[in-house]
Amino acid sequence: RDVAIEQIKFMRRRYMEEIMFTDQCISEVLDTIAKGGRDTIVILTADHGEHFGEHNLMKHGNSLYKENIRVPFFMSGPGIPRATRTEQQIQLIDIAPTLLDLCGIETEREFRGINIVDLANANQQIERQHIDIHGNFFCVIIGKQKYIARWDKEAGLILGDGLGLFNLSEDRGELNPSADIPAHFKDAIEAALERDSYQSSRQRSEFQIDMGHQLGYTGE
């Protein structure tokens, strides 16, 4: 156990060193933009998080806990409120419609995302539904509740250790799951599975292809 703890500490230090180096590089980019004198919108985010021992997991791509799917997000530039922090749920599919609106670019394409500036300026919390699937893990987030289960082609949704419904208002670490599933979560799960059914051949569905485009992946 002591060896494992020291290994986790070492990996965390290495990760923090990478963050410090990245911060320095970002600072150089921002200085160059400022010297250029042109109006520029800057967005900083990531595609995944990282485990460092939480839930007895390391690295990424192995769960749908917040350590893996919650990422940093910063915006600055013309039309963006300064020194504003929002508690709204922001998704990566919000980036494309936000940039188009800020740049005044009209398009006939329909986006699933929401303008992030509008979200930040909203007077009340906007309850959004987020569904994430990775491997055989399935996750639904609605407001301050989050449901994680495993998906099996024959048996459907299966719970296991550390899986179930989490109340994020009281359980930010996602440590105390409940086996009870509210009706609106069941409806969301059924709708998602009907829209994007299990593909044993791993061939992407039309929905998966569209979501890839929404995130900026233009290739087939």
C-alpha positions in Angstrom: 0.0 0.0 0.0 2.8 2.4 0.9 4.5 1.8 -2.4 1.2 2.4 -4.3 0.7 5.7 -2.4 4.2 6.9 -3.3 3.7 5.9 -7.0 0.5 8.0 -7.0 2.3 11.0 -5.5 5.0 10.6 -8.1 2.5 10.5 -11.0 0.7 13.5 -9.5 3.9 15.5 -9.3 4.8 14.7 -12.9 1.3 15.8 -14.0 1.6 19.1 -12.1 4.9 19.7 -13.8 3.3 19.2 -17.1 0.5 21.7 -16.1 3.2 24.2 -15.1 4.9 23.8 -18.4 1.6 24.2 -20.3 0.8 27.3 -18.3 4.0 28.8 -19.4 3.3 28.0 -23.0 -0.2 29.5 -22.8 1.2 32.6 -21.2 3.6 33.0 -24.2 0.7 32.6 -26.6 -1.4 35.2 -24.8 1.5 37.6 -24.8 1.9 37.2 -28.5 -1.8 37.8 -29.1 -1.8 40.9 -26.9 1.2 42.3 -28.8 -0.5 41.6 -32.2 -3.3 44.0 -31.3 -6.0 42.0 -33.1 -9.4 41.1 -31.5 -8.9 37.4 -30.7 -11.2 34.9 -28.9 -9.2 32.4 -26.8 -10.7 29.1 -25.5 -8.8 26.7 -23.3 -10.2 23.3 -22.5 -9.4 19.6 -22.7 -10.9 16.3 -24.0 -10.7 14.3 -20.7 -9.5 14.3 -17.2 -7.2 12.0 -15.2 -7.5 9.5 -12.3 -4.9 9.6 -9.5 -6.2 6.8 -7.3 -9.8 8.0 -7.0 -12.1 5.0 -7.0 -9.0 2.9 -7.1 -8.3 4.0 -10.7 -5.3 5.6 -12.5 -4.9 7.4 -15.8 -8.0 8.0 -18.1 -10.4 6.2 -20.4 -11.5 3.8 -17.7 -14.6 5.3 -16.1 -17.3 8.0 -16.3 -16.5 9.5 -12.9 -16.0 13.3 -12.7 -12.2 12.9 -12.6 -12.4 11.5 -16.2 -15.1 13.5 -17.8 -14.9 16.9 -16.1 -12.5 19.3 -17.9 -11.3 22.9 -17.4 -12.9 25.6 -19.5 -11.8 29.2 -20.0 -12.8 31.9 -22.5 -11.6 35.4 -23.1 -12.0 38.0 -25.8 -14.5 40.4 -27.4 -18.1 39.9 -26.3 -17.2 37.6 -23.4 -17.9 38.9 -19.8 -14.7 39.6 -17.9 -13.9 37.8 -14.6 -17.1 35.8 -14.7 -17.4 32.3 -13.3 -20.5 30.2 -14.0 -22.0 27.2 -12.3 -23.9 26.3 -15.5 -23.1 23.0 -17.1 -21.0 23.7 -20.1 -20.4 21.0 -22.8 -17.9 20.8 -25.5 -20.7 20.8 -28.1 -21.3 24.4 -27.0 -18.0 25.7 -28.4 -19.0 25.8 -32.1 -22.3 27.7 -31.8 -20.6 30.1 -29.3 -17.8 31.0 -31.6 -20.1 31.4 -34.6 -22.4 33.8 -32.6 -19.4 35.8 -31.3 -18.0 36.2 -34.7 -21.3 37.1 -36.3 -21.2 34.1 -38.7 -24.6 32.8 -39.8 -25.0 29.1 -40.8 -27.8 26.9 -41.8 -26.4 24.0 -39.7 -28.3 23.2 -36.6 -26.2 22.7 -33.4 -27.1 20.7 -30.3 -25.0 23.1 -28.2 -25.9 26.4 -26.5 -24.1 29.8 -26.7 -21.9 29.8 -23.6 -22.1 33.5 -23.1 -25.9 33.2 -22.9 -25.5 30.4 -20.4 -23.2 32.5 -18.2 -25.6 35.5 -18.4 -28.7 33.4 -17.5 -30.5 34.5 -14.3 -31.3 31.0 -13.2 -29.7 27.6 -13.4 -30.5 25.8 -16.7 -31.0 22.1 -16.2 -29.4 20.2 -19.0 -29.2 16.6 -19.8 -25.8 15.1 -20.6 -25.3 11.5 -21.7 -21.9 9.9 -22.0 -21.0 6.4 -23.2 -17.5 5.0 -23.0 -16.9 1.3 -23.7 -19.5 -0.5 -21.8 -20.0 2.3 -19.3 -23.1 4.5 -19.5 -23.7 7.8 -17.8 -26.6 10.3 -17.6 -26.4 13.7 -15.8 -29.5 15.7 -15.2 -29.1 18.8 -13.1 -27.4 17.8 -9.8 -28.0 14.1 -10.3 -25.8 11.6 -12.1 -26.4 7.9 -12.9 -23.6 5.6 -13.9 -24.0 1.9 -14.9 -22.5 -0.7 -17.2 -24.2 -1.7 -20.4 -24.5 -5.3 -21.6 -26.1 -6.2 -24.9 -28.0 -9.1 -23.4 -28.7 -7.9 -19.9 -29.1 -4.2 -20.4 -28.0 -1.8 -17.7 -26.0 -3.4 -14.8 -25.0 -1.9 -11.6 -21.8 -2.9 -9.7 -19.5 -1.6 -7.0 -19.4 2.2 -7.1 -22.1 2.5 -9.7 -25.6 3.9 -9.4 -27.3 7.3 -8.8 -25.3 10.0 -7.2 -26.6 13.2 -5.6 -23.9 15.7 -6.7 -25.2 18.4 -4.3 -24.2 16.3 -1.3 -21.8 13.8 -2.8 -19.3 15.7 -5.0 -16.8 12.9 -4.8 -19.3 10.4 -6.3 -18.7 7.9 -3.5 -22.3 7.0 -2.3 -24.4 5.6 -5.1 -28.0 4.6 -4.8 -29.6 1.7 -6.7 -32.9 3.7 -7.2 -33.5 5.2 -10.6 -35.9 8.2 -10.9 -38.5 7.9 -13.7 -37.0 10.8 -15.8 -33.6 9.0 -15.7 -35.2 5.8 -17.0 -36.9 7.8 -19.8 -33.6 9.5 -20.8 -31.8 6.2 -20.8 -34.4 4.5 -22.9 -34.4 7.4 -25.4 -30.6 7.3 -25.7 -30.5 3.6 -26.3 -33.2 3.8 -28.9 -31.5 6.6 -30.7 -28.0 5.2 -30.4 -28.3 1.4 -30.1 -25.4 -0.9 -29.2 -23.1 -1.6 -32.1 -21.4 -5.0 -31.6 -19.3 -4.3 -34.7 -18.3 -0.9 -33.3 -19.6 0.7 -36.5 -20.6 4.3 -35.6 -24.3 5.2 -35.7 -25.6 8.3 -37.5 -25.9 10.0 -34.1 -22.3 9.2 -33.2 -21.1 10.6 -36.5 -23.2 13.8 -36.1 -21.9 14.3 -32.5 -18.4 13.9 -33.8 -19.1 16.7 -36.3 -20.6 18.8 -33.5 -17.3 18.5 -31.6 -15.2 19.4 -34.6 -14.2 16.0 -36.0 -14.9 16.5 -39.7 -13.5 13.2 -41.0 -15.6 10.1 -41.6 
